[in-house]
Amino acid sequence: MDKKQQYAKAYRQEAEEHLQAIEEAILDIEENPDDTEGLNRLFRAIHTIKGSGSMFGFDDIAAFAHHVETVLDHVREGTIPVTSPLIDQILMARDRIKVMLDASDDDDDSGADTETDAKIIAALQKLLPEPADAITDTDTDATLQLPDQDEALNEETVYRIRFSPHASIIADGMDPRLLLNELREMGGCSIVANTGAIPALDDLEAEKCHFSWDIILTTHSDINAVRDVFIFVEDESLVNIRPLLDTPFETDEMQLSPRLGEILVDKGDANPEKLNEALDNRKKIGELLVASGAISPDKLTSALTEQTILRKRSSAIIADSVRVPSAKLDKLVNLVGELVITQARLTQIAGESDAGTPDKAELADPVEALELLTNELRDCALDMRMMPIGTIFGKFRRHIRDLSAELGKEVELVTEGAETELDKNIIERLSDPLVHLIRNSIDHGIHAPEEREKNGKPRRGTIRLSAAHRGTKVVITISDDGEGLDSGLIREKAIDKGLIAPDAELSPDEIYALIFAPGFSTAPQVTRVSGRGVGMDVVKREINTLGGEIRITSEKGKGTTIRLTMLLTLAIIDGLLVAVDGRRFVLPLEQVESCAELNPEHLASAKGRDMFRVADELLPYIRLRDIFGITANSRSFEQIAVVKAEHFRAGVIVDEIIGNVQTVIKPLDRIYQHAEGISGATIMGDGAVSLIIDIPGLIRCVRREEEKMLAYGNPE
């Protein structure tokens, strides 16, 4: 990849972030039109997309963004009010830039749509205020007063700017002249080039920039607008902007302008000590104050210490974050996983050594130290993959806004716990299921404003999206204040589809769980949004694939709550190692409630059915040897692990429960990816492969077997 492609890739990545910031900022402004900070964030994001686009060859995006920037500039000045048409056009323009950006990444022409561009630009221009007509005689009455020349001049501000670009700015494809020209467009501009850093001709490197510039700018623009000019180069360049009116020059009545020495010192071009030395060899100000008795030596030392710290803080530019491609992060986690496996192997070898041999004594300490370091490295690598779930909350705001407008409903999104962290891979895969659940809440749960008023509810419905840590899991909740689920209607639809028997006795949780059946829908008619019964089964399957659980609770007339319980990460998990006929399996430890020894008395009370008694409760069980077709004779002494998933408890019978183990999950070959009851595999310390049991899939097997037993009776 050449440098041009690298810069283009970097621009696309940053532009994606700015587009997300634009969407969030404009939705904030829609809720609070007086949000000045949000408006500034919005303007800076558009300005950066435009400025960087013109530098890196994205001229079409830069030209289009210029029209958006013009409108936003008027909004900042207060000449264009914040209205629904303005919000709509900014969002449409944002979506259009996204299309153009995606098309540039694929090197195709799908993003070139001049007709759409023209429509959006025309709509934006309609928002601009009309230019004031020339003043006629009828306009010169007493009620119209124009500011005099002095008042007009007082509205301008003079800024001193020092711009020292980094040496590689030209090699990076950036032209400093564009920034200087942009300053010239803002008002009166005096530019002086500093050439003192230009080396001798023999040492000159043509691709490097050896210039810096001092600029005096007189403009009506505020300091934020001036800073925006340098927003995409300020991280690596030295940019100092200062209003001259705020410069603390000390002048007396006879001297209306600052002294030359003061200017040189304030600009940093003259050393104050050298200046003082030249002025009659006077002492430093601190020494003079101490000598005169104005301050004590201790106070001088304290002030000098503070000055040193502040000087270091102001001069040091420390990058507190690094952009890392997700592929590199995934590779790091994979390598850490391999290290965990290797460390387990070493621990096993050290443990198998003879206790009295010198080798064991020599191995013990370094192996223990390696285990501690590996655990710390594992936790650090996994933390690097953690992202706040709020990164996907923003897209839901836009989705709710558009869908509620389409359906003629008023809906407000309330988010809580956006800072809750989750593995980035899980967050990415959660996005689509959450979108579908929110769409269902709007379509089925929230009714039209008029109907809500008839039912004694506010016109505007509320969808609450929250996330919180619960131990080593994350609970994500989607709730609405709609009409709730009709359990009677769900039951009728399930009977019509043959999902349940007419006389089946189901708990509320079991009734609500029926909506996850393929093809199930209670919508009276098919619409573009819903009614085909496609989606909820996919949502459940995706959540289960991620090792999570989903549960629905609802109250008629009050609303519905959907709760997702997710693992923090799928890369490395804690497991319970069990064995059947010498073959080892791993049960996810989060879903194991308890373990016990199994004896014939536990099974005798079930009268031959696959049930066992624990704590005065009968639970179904399943033998792993039956699931995997292990035909060897079972041991007379067995053990059982009580597991729970989807709010259903069952027992897993094995020959032996070995103990806890840290498991690095490896995906199965595509041939086995759809095997029920298996979620992956792991490599043990001795190099053997063990299957990781999918507890929810195993629970479904148990429930099916139990339903067959109830339907056909005891075969005995």
N, C-alpha and C positions, 0 to 999 in steps of 0.2 A: 504494500500500500504506500503510494507516494505521499508527499506532504500535503498536496492539494486535497487528496481524498481524506487524509487525517483531519484536516481543518474542516472539511465538509461534514464529516462524521461528528466532530465535536460540536459544530453549529447545530446539527439536527438534535443532538442530545440536549443541548441547552435550550433550544427552541421548544422542545417537548415540555421541559420544565416550565418555561415561561407561558406556554399555552395553558397548562394546568393552573398556573398562578392567575392568568387572565380570567379563566372561568370562575375560580374561587372569588377573586376580587369583585367581579361584576355582579355575582350573586350576593355578596356582602353589601354592595352599594344598592342593589335593588331592595334589600331589607332595611338599609339605613342610608338614605340619599345624602345625609350630611357626613358620611364617613370620608373625611379628607385623606386619611392615611391610606384607605383602600383605593381611593382614586389615584393617589400618587403611585401606589404599587402597580396599578393597572397601566398607568401611563409609562412607567419605567419599563415594564415588560414589553409593551408594544414598541417603545423606542429602541430597546435592545434588539428585538427581532428585526426591526428595520435597519438599524445601523450595522449590525453584524452581517445581516443578509447582503447588504450592498458591498461589504468588504470581502465576503467569501464567495461571491459569484451568484447569489440567489437574488438576482435583480427583480424577478417577477414578484417574489414575496416582499422585497423591500418597497417596491413601488405600490403594491396593494396596501401594505401596512402604513404607508405614509398617509393615506386617506383616513385611516382609522385614527392615527396619531393627531391629525388636524382636528378632527371632531373632539377628541379627548382634551386637546389643548383648550378648546373653547369651553368645555365642561369645567375644567380647572379654573378658568377665568370667570366662570359664572354666567357666560352668555348663552349657554345651552343648558336647560334644566334636565335633571335626571327623570326620565319618563319611561314607560313600558316600551314604546317604539325604539328609544335609544338602547335599552337593554337588549331587545330582540336583535337589533342590527349589529351590536357589538358581538353577541353570541354567534350570529350567522357569519360575521367576518372572521371570528376565531375559528369556526369550523372550516371555513374556506381555506384559511392559512394551513390548517392541519392537513387538508386534502392535498394542497400544493406541496407541503413538506413530505408527505408520504410518497407522492408521485416522484419527487426528486430523488428519493432514496432508491426507488426501483428503476430509475432512468427510463421512465416511459412518459408518454404525453397525456396520460389520463387526468393529470392535474390541470392541463391547459383547457380552460373553459371561459373564453373571453365573454360569452353572453352572461354567464352567472356573475363574473367579476363586474361587468358593467352594471348589472342590476343592483348589486350590493353597493357599489360606489355611488350610483345615482341616489340610492336611498340614504346613504350617509350624507351626501351633499345637500339633500333636502332638509337635513337637520341643522345645517349651518345657518347662522343668522344672515339676513340679507344685508349687503353693504349700505351704509347710511347714504341717503341722497344728499345732493348739494344743498346747502342752506339757502333758502329763498327769503325774499323780503317778509313773507308772512311768518317766517320762523323767528324773527328778531324781536319778539315781544319781551315783556319784562320777565316772563317765566322761564326764558331760556337764557342761561348764562354759560358762556364758554370759559374754560380756565385760561388765565393769562399765561404768558410765556414763562414767568418765574415758577408758577404752580406746576406747569407741565415739566419743567426741568427738575423740580423737587421730587417728582415721582420716579425719576431714574436713579439707579444705583451704580456706583463705580466699583468694579471688582478687579483685584490684582490676582493674576493667575500665573503660576509657574508650572509648566508642563515639561517633564523630563521623561520621554518614553524609554522603555527598556531597549537595549541595543538590538535585539532581534525582531523588533516590530515590523520592519520592512520585509525581512526574510519570512516572517509569518504571514505575509500577504496583506498587512494593514498599511494604509497610507495616512500618515499624520496630517497631510494637507487637507484631507476631508474634514477632520475635526476643526482645524483652523478656519476653514471656509464656513463651517456651521456656526462658529462663533461670530464671524463677520456678519452673518445674516441676522444675528440677534441685536445688533446695534453698532454704535461707534466702537471701533476696535483698533488698537495700536499694538503691533506685534514686533518684538525684537528677538532676533535669533542669536543664541549664545553659541559661539563657535570655538570656545576655548578648549573643548575636549577633542577637537579634530586632531588626529595624530599626523605625524610626518607622512609624506606621500609614500615612502617605502613601506611604512607600517599600516597604511590605510587598508581597511577591509570594506570593500564597496557594499557588501550586503548588510552591513551594520549601520545603525543610526547613531551618529555622533553629535547630533544637535539637541538642544533644549530651547525652549521659548519662554520669554516673559511677555505677558499680554495684559494690557489695560483695556477692560471692556466696560463700556457705558451702555446700560440696557434697562428696559422696563421689566425684564424677566427677573424672577426671584432666584435665590441661590440654588434651589433644587433643580430648576430648569438648566442652570449652568452646569451643575454636576452631571446631569443626564447626558450631556455631550460626551463625557469621558467614562460613561458607565461600563463600557465593555473593554476598557483598557486600564482601569484604575487599579486592578489587582496586581499588575506587574509593572506599572509605571508610577512615577512620582507625580502626583497631581495635587497642587496646593491652591485652594481658592479662598480668597479672603476679601470681604467688603472693606474698602478703604475707609469708609465712614466709621467703622468699628475699630480702626487701628488706634491704639492708645498713645498717640503722640502728645507730648507735653509742649505746649507753645504759650508764649505770653502775649499780651495785648499788642505788642509792637511787631510780633512775628506771626503772621497769619498762615504761613505755610511751614511744614515740618523741615527741620534741618536736614542737610544732605547726609550727615553722619547717621541720623536717626533712620533715614530711609534705607541706607546701606545695611545697617544693623538689623532692621526689621525684616528686610528681604533675605538676610543671611549671607549677603555678599561681602560683608566686612566683619572681622572678628572684633567683638566689643572690647576685649582686652587690649588688642592692638590699637583700637581707637582711643581708649582711655590713656594708653601709653603715649600716644601721639599728642593727646591734649594735656600738655604740661606734665606728663609722667604722673598723673594722678593715680592714687591707689584704687583698688577694686571697691565697689560700692559696699560690699559686706565689711571689708576692713575699715572703711571710712565710718560706717555706722557703729562698729564696735569701738573704734577709737574715740568717737564723739560721745559714747555712752548711751546711744539710743537703743541698742540691743546688747544682750549678753553674748559671750562666745558660745554658750550652749545653744542659744536660739539660732545663732548663725550656723552651727554644725547641723542642727535639725533641719533648717531650711535647705542647706546644701545637699543633705541626704535625700530629702524629698525631691529636689530638683533633679538629682542624678537618676532616681527611680523613674520619674516622669519622663525624663529624656530618653531613657532606655525603652520605656513602654511605647513612646510615640515614634521612636525610630525603628523599632523592630517590627517587621512584618512577618507574622507567624501564620501559616496555613493550618487551621484547626480541623480540616477535613480533606479527604482525598477521594476523587472520583475513581471507582474501580468497576470495570465491567462485571456484570453478574456471572459471566462464564468463568472468569478467573476466581471469583468467590466460590462458585460451585466446585471448581477443581480443588481449591484449598480444602474444602470440607471433605471431599473424597479422599484426598491425601491424608488428612487427619484420621479419617475412618480406617484407612489402611494401617496407619501408625497404631491405632487402638488395637487392631487385630494382632499386629506384630508384638506389641507390648504384652498382650494376653498370652501369646505363645511363649514369650520369654518368662513370664511369671509362672506358667505351667511347667516349663523345663526346670526352673529353679526350685519349684516345689517338689518335683519328682526326683531331685538329686538326693543322694544318701545324706541323712542329717549330719553324720559325723565327718564327712569329707571336707577338706579345705575349700574345694570348689564351691560348695554350697555357702560357706561363710563369706567367701569373696563375692559371690553373686548376689547375696541377700540385699546388701545396702544399695548397690547401683540399680538393681531391679526395682527396689522400692522407690528410689529417687526418680527413676524413669516413669514409674506409674503415676507419681504425683505430678510430674511435668506434663505427661501425656494428658492427664485429666484437666489440668489448667489450660493447656493448648486447645483441647476439645471444647471446653466451655467458652474460651475466647473466640474460636472460629465460629461456633454456633451463635454467639452474641453478635458477631459481625453480620450474620444473615438475618438478624431480627430487625423488623421494621415496624413502626407504629401503624396500626390498622387504619388510622385516620388518613393515610395516603390514598385510600380508595373511597373514603367517605365523601370527598368532594364531588366525584362523578355522580353519586346518588342524588345530590342536590339538583344538579342539572337535569337528571333523568326524571325526578319527581316534578320539577317545574314544567318540563315539556309534556309529560304524560297527563298531568292534572289539567293542563290547558286543553289538551286534545279531548279529554273526557268531560270537560266542563265542570271540573271539581276544584275545590280550594283545599290545598294540602300543604301543611308545614312539616318540615323535617327537623327533628330535634336529635342531636347527637351527643353522646356521653362516652367518656373513656377513649377518645381518639388517640391518646398517647399509649394505649395498651399495645405491647409489642408481640409480634407473632412471626414465625418463619416466613421469609419473603415468598418462598414457593407456595406455601399454604395460602398466603394473602392473594397471590395472583390467581390461584385456582378457586378461591372463594368468591371472586368478583362476580362471575356469571350467576352462580346460585343465589347470591344476595340480591342481585338485580331482579331475578325472577320472583323471589319472595316479596320484594318491595312492590313490584308490579301487581302481584296478586293482592297485596294489602290495599293498594289504591283502587283496583278494579272491583274486587269483591267486598272489601271491608268498608271503605269510605264511600258514602252515598253522596248524591248531589246536595248542594247547599240548602235548597228548599226543603228537601226531605229530612235533612238533619235538623232543621229548625222545627219541623213538625214533631220530631221525636224529642224535642227539648235539648238539642245539642247545639254547640256553636256552628256557624256556617263553615268555618275552616276546620278541617280534620287534622289530626296530628299523627304522624308516624314517628315513633321513637326508636332510634338505632343506638344501641349501647354495647360496650365491650368491657370486660373486667377479668382479671386473673382470679382463678379459683384453685389455689394450690399450684400444681404443675400443669394446669389446663387453662384455657381461655373460654369464657362463656360469652357468646354473641347473641343479643336479644333483639328481635324485630317485633314491635308491638304497635297496635293501632287502636284508636278509640271509636272504631266503627260499630257495626251491628252484630259482630260475632258470627260464629259458625252455627248453622242449623243442624244439630245432630240428627234430628228426625229425617230431614231431607237427605243427609249423607247416607243414613241407613237405608232409605228407600232406593237410592241410586245403586248402592252396593248390592242390594237384593236383586234388583233388575238386571245387574250385570253378572249375577251369579258369584259374587265375591264372598258372600256369607249366606248361611241358611236363614230362612224367614224367622225361625225360632231361636236363633243364636243369641246368647246373652253376652253382651260386650260392655266393657267399662268405657267411660268417656274417652280415655286415652286411646283405647283400641278403636273406637269409632272415628276419632280424628285421624288416626294413623291410616285409615282407609283412603284418604285423599292422595296418598303416595302410590297407590296402585296404578299401573300403566293404563292410560286411556280414561282415567276417572275424572269427571268434571260435573259440577252442579250448575254451571252456567246455562241459562235457558236458551241462549243462542250463541252461535259462533261469531266472534268479532276478531278484529285484527290483533287485539290484545290478548284475548283468552277464549276458552270455550272448547278447545279441541282435546283437552285432557293430556296434553303433551307438556312436560316440563317438571312437574312435582316429583315424578318418579326418577327423573334424571337428577334433580336436586338431591334427593335422598341417596341415590347411588354415588354421587360425587362426594357427598359428606362422609358416607361410610368408607369410601376409598381413601379418604384423608384420615381415617382412624377416628372420625368424630361421630357424634350422635345428634339426632334432631328430634325435638318433641314439641307438640302443639297443645296449648291450653286455650280455652275460649269460654266466654260467658255471653249468652244471648243478650243482645242489646247494649253490651258494654265494650266489647272489643276482643281481639285475638292476640295472643303472644306466641311467637315461634322462638324456641331457644336452641341454639347450636352449641355443643360442647366439643371443643377442638383440642388436639394435642398441640403443645408449643412448637414442636419440630418433628419432622419425619426422618431426619438424617440418622440420629443415634437415639435409641430409646433404652429404657431399663426393662428387662424381661425376667420372667420366671422360667428357668430351664427345667424341663421334664423329660422323661425317657419312657419309651415303650419298646420292649424287647431289644434294648441296647441302642435304639434309634432316638436321637434327641430332637426335641421340639422346643420352641420358645413361645410362651404366652405373654403378651404385653402386660407388664406389671400393673399399669394403671387400671386395668379392668379385672384384676384378681382381687376378690374380697377376702378369702380365707382359704386355708388348706387343712386337710384332716386325713386321718387314716380311715380306710374303708374296711368294714367287716361285714360278714353275712347278715348280721342283725339289722344293719342299715337298709338292706335291700329286701329283706323278708317282709317287712311291713307294707311294701308296695304291691304284694300279691302278684309278682311276676311282671309288673309293668316297669318301664324304665324310669323309675322314680326312686329317690332316696330321702331319708328324713334327716334334717339338720335343724337344731334349735326349735323342735316342735313344728316344723314346716316341711311339707313335701315339695321337693323340687325335681324337675326332670333332669336326666343326665345323659351323657353320651360318651362312649368309649372311643378314644383316639384310634385304637387298633382296628375298630370297625370302620371308621371313616377312611383310613388309609389301607385297609385290606391286609393287615398284618395277621397272618394265619397261625403263627407260632402259639403254643399253649400259653395262656395267661398265667401270671403268678398267683399263688394263693393269697398273697398279701398285696393289696393295691392301695393306692392313695387317690384322693380326689381334691380338685381345686374348684372352689366356688367362684364363678365369674358372673359379671353383670354387664349387659349392653342393651341399649334401647329400652331401658327400664324393665328388663326381663332377666331373671336370675336362673342359672342352670349350673350343673356340675360337669366337670371334665375329668374322667377317670383315666389314670395313667399307672404305669408300673412303679414309677419312682419320681419323686420331686427332688431335684438335685439342689436348687437354690437360685439366688439372684445372679443375673449376668447382664453386662452392658452389651447392647446389641447394635451393630452397624448394619443398617438395612440395605440389602442389595436387591435390585429389581429382578424379577423372574424373566426368563425368555418369553417372547411374545406368544409362544405356543401355550404357555401355562398361565398367562396373565389373567385369564378369566376363570381359573379353577376356583371353585367356591371353597371357602374356609382357609385360604392361604393368601397372605398379604405380601409375602416376600421371603427372602432367605438371608442367612447370615453365615459368616465363616467363623468357626470356633477357634480357640487357641491352638488346637492340635491340627488345624487345617481342614477338618471335616465341615461339611455343609449341613446346616440345620434349618428347617422350615420355620417360618414365623406364622403362627396361627392367627387367622382373621376371626376374632371373637364374635363380632356381629354376624358374620357369615355362618359361623358355627351355631350361634343362637338360632338362626333361621332354620338350620337343619334340625335342631332339637324341637323347635315348634312344629315343623312339618311332621316329624315323626309322632309327636304327641297328638296333633290333630287327626292323623290317620288312625291312631289308637282309639281316640274318642269316636271317630266316625264308624269304624268297623268292629269295635269291641275288642275285648281281650282274646287273642287267638287260642288261649288255653280254655 
